[in-house]
Amino acid sequence: MGCQQGWHPGFCTQTETGELNDCHKGHRGSWANVGYALLCTALCQRCGQCGHVSYSSLDNDCSWFTSCPQLHTIPKTGHCTRAVNKEIGAIGTRYSTAVGEWADNLTDLAHVLRTEDWISLHMPRGSLLVQVGANDHAKIGFNHQDKGMLAVAAGWEALLYEPLPSTFHRLQANYKTNSLVRPINAAICGKTSPRRVCVHGATLPLYFVDITIRTGNYGSSHADARCAHFQYGAAEKLSELSSFSRAHLARHQQFWAHTPKACKRCAALLGSELPKDCMNELLTSNMRQQDVRCACFRDDLKGLTRSGGRQVDLLLIDVSGAVSIQC
């Protein structure tokens, strides 16, 4: 296996896996389980003492060195080495220099790094997550892959916007003891006045699916939400669905148009006859509307504990059918 452009076969010297990384005074170290060469280079960029990296895709080893006067080779290890050009700076400073042939700075790295790697490359102190449509950050359930949870777990400060009140209350409960996380029961509404400025007190109608008995549809042959529990993941998905567009939300009905197996199991439990399309009105008949508050994003940035609203390091958006970004 050959080396990529800019890399040279061999390694500087041997290191121990997971060797202590002293990026202030050390002369070498290593990071384990580094998935690809670009991430190895980026890790070196945040380590003040790192001037060279040796990487092997065979065992995902990324070793760093202050200097590398000579390259050594051992057959079948797959190590490649490169110098990492950067401005002199201590660990924790933000990227401002070239990273090989792939990226000019950390902003460019964002296009090629996985979100979880982007999180790991930032020092927690001073890093800010903004998540629009945060859901409840539950560790189990339909949204268990939520990257916002990873940033919060890493110690980032966070603004978490969730407009649906029932979901917001769960989100708020999850972080009631975390002073760095600020859940906000509101939506980012964009222009709420002809002058394209945020107006305090403005609201928008939010459409969601109510799967409780309050709808009066329990016992219905086409819209009984209890039947959703007999189709894998359906109840969780329904409870998370919401949109500012009624038409967009209604388009999800197609996923429950024909569910004969789930309807058969539901009929057996409820002790009643149900057709094979017992959920073909599940979403449309249980759709409800609630006005939600529009948040003024710039105002919410003020008064943050650590980041001071200087820069948003990670923006996550999950707003079904209502995405519009203006810079």
N, C-alpha and C positions, 0 to 999 in steps of 0.2 A: 504494500500500500504506500503510495507516494505522498509527499507533503504538498499542501496547498501553496499557492503563490505567496511569497514573502516568508515562508517557513523553510527551515533547513533540517535535514535528517539528523537525529541524535538528541541527546539531552545534556544539560550543563554538568550536573553531578547528581548522585542518588539522594533522594529524600525519603523519609518515612511517611506513609499514608496518614494524613491528618496531622502532620507535624505542626507544632505550635507556630502560629503566624503572628510574629511581632512586626507589624507594619510601621512601627516608629523607629526601632533600633536594630531589628533582625536583618539577617543577610540571605535567608532562604526560608521556604515553607511550602506547604501544599494544601490544595483543596481537593476533597474527595467527591466523587459522584457529580462531576461537571459534565454536562451532557454534550457539549460541542465546543469547538476551538474558539469561536467568537466569544462565548461566555468566559472562557479562560482568560482571554485577552482583556475583557471588560473588568474582570476581578482584579487583574494586575493594575488597571487604571485607577482603582480606588485604594490601592495599597501603596503608601508613600515610598517604601523601600524597594518596590519591585521595578526592575528594569528589563528582565527577560522572563519568558515563560516557556516551559516544555510541556507539551500536551500529547496524550495518547488516547485515541478513540477506542482502543481495545479494552482498556479498563477505566476509562473516564477519569484518568489522573491528570491533574493540573498542578505542576510544581513551578514555583517562582524563585527568582534569584536577583540579587542586586547587580551582580556582574556575571559574565559568562565568557571567560577567556578561552575556553576550549570545549568542543563538543565531543561527547562519548557516544558510542553506539553499541547496543547489544541486540543480536538478531531477534526478530519477531516481537519486539516490544512495541513497535509502531510509534515511537516518540518523534515529535517534530518540535523545533525550537524557533523562536523569533524574538527580536528586540522589540520593546514596546516604547514608542516615542511619546513623551508627555511632558507637560510643564511640571516643575518641581512643586510638590504640594503634599500636605499630610493627609492621612486617611480621613475620609469623610468630606473632603472638598468635592464640589460638583465637577463633573467632567467638562473639560473645555478644550481637549486636544484630540489629535487624530488617533484612530484605532484601526491601523492597518488599511487594507484596501476596501474594507466594507463600509466604514462609517466615519464621518467627520467629527461627530460629537455624540453625547448621550441621547440627544433628540433623535438622531438618525438611527441609533441602536434600537429605539422603540419599535421600529418597523420590522425588525428581524428577531427580537427576543420574545420569548413567551412571557406572559404577564407575570407569572410567578418568579421568573428570573429577574424581570424588571424590579419587582418588589425587593428581592434579595440583594440587589446591587445598590440600594439606597440605605443610608444610615437612618434608623427610625426617627431619631430626634430631628425635628424640622421637616419631616416628610409628610405630605398632606394628601389624603384620599378624598375625592368627592364622588359619591355614588348616587345617581339619580335613578330611582326605582330600585331601592335597596332590598326590598322584600323584608324578611325577618331575621336573616343571618342564622337560620337554624342549622345545626350540624348534621341533622338528618332530614330527609324529605326530598322534594323535587329539585331544590336548588343547592344540593350539597357540594357542588363544584364552584360555588361563589368565590371569585378571586378577591372580593372586598373583605371577606372573612380572613384571608391570608394576610392582607395588609394590616388589619386591626390586630391580629394575633402577633404580628411582627413588631408591634408597638407604634404604629403610625397614628397620627391624629386624623380624625375622620369627620366629615359632614355626610350624613346619610339621610337622603330624602326618600320618604315613602308616603304617598298620598292616601292610600287606603287605610282608614282608621283601625280596623281590626288587625291588619298586618302590622301597622305601626306600633300598636300596643305590645305585640310580641317582640318586635325589634327593640323597643325601649326597655322592656324587661330584661332582655339579654345583656344589655350594657348599662344597667342602672348603677353599677359600681365602678365603671370605667370613665374617668374624668376626661379622657382624651377623645371620646366618641360622643358626637352630638347628633342624636336622631332628631329629624325634623318632619313633622306631619304636614307636609305641603308638597306642592308640585313646582317645578321650574317651568313657568308658563311662557317665556319669551316675551314678545311685546304685548303688554296689557293696556297700552294707550296709544293714540295716534302718533305720539312723539317717540315711541319705541323705548319707553322707560318703564321700569317696574313700578306698579302702583300698589301701595299697601292696602290690603283689604279686598283686592280683586279675587275673584273665584272662577273656577271652571267646572263644568259638569264631568264627573268621572263615572264611567260605566263599569260594573263589576257583576260577578255571579254570586248570588246568595244560595248556598246549599243547605240552609237550615229549614226548620219546620215553619218559620215565619212566612215563607212564601205562599203557604197554603197548597203547595203542589204535592205534598206527600199523599200517596194513594193514586196519583195520576198515572195513566197508562203510557204516557209519552214524556213526562217531565219530572218524575220522582227522583230527586237528587240522591236518595239512598242507594240507588242502583249503580251510581258512579263508583262506589266502593268495591264493586265486583269486577271492575276493569282496572288492570294494573296502572297505578299512577294517576288515574283519572280524577279522583277526589282532590288530591294534592294540587294537580294542575288547575282544576276549576277554581279552587280557593285562592290561587295566585293570579288568575286572569283578571286584568283590568285594562281599560284604555279610555282615552278621551274621545275616541271615535266609536260610536255605537256600531257603525257598519263594519269596522275592522274587527271588533269583538265578535260580532255575529258570524263572521266567516269561519270562526273556529268550530261552529256547530257541525261542520262536515265530519269531524273526527268521531262524532257520536251518532252519526246517521244510521249505521247498521251494526249492531253489537249483539248478535244472537246468543253467544255463549254467556256474556255478562247478564243479559236479560233472563236467561234460563235460570242462572244461579240466584238472581235477585227474586224471581218469582217463587222459587222454592223456599227461600227464607221468609218472604213476606206472606206466603200462603195464598197467593192470588194469581190469576192468569195475566200474563203480560205478552204483548206481541214481540216479535224479533227486533223491531225497531223501537223498543221502549224508551230510548233516550234521544229520539230524533227531534225533540223540542226542549231538551234538557237545558241548553244554554239560553236560547231565546226566551223561554218562558220564565226563567229564573233570573234574568238580567234586571239589575236595579241601577238607579242613578243617585249619586250623592255629590253635592257641591263641595269642592275642596279648595283650600286656601292656596293662593299663588305666593311663592316665596321670592324675596328679593335677594338674589345670590350675593351681590356685593356687600350687602348689609350683614349677611350671615357669616361672611369671611372675617368680619371685624370681631375682635375679642377672642379669637382662638388662643388656646393656651400656649402653644409653642411655636407654630409656624407663622403666626401673625398675619396670615393671608397673603404672604409674599408670592407664593407660587403653588400651583396645583401640580403635584407630581404624578398623579394617576387619576384619570377621569373614567368612570365606568357608567354606561348608560344602558338601561333596560326599560324602555318606554314603548310598549307595543303600539305601533301605528301612529306615533306622534313624535318622531325624531326630526328635529330641525336645529342645526347648529350654525350660529353666526359668529364670526370673529371680528 
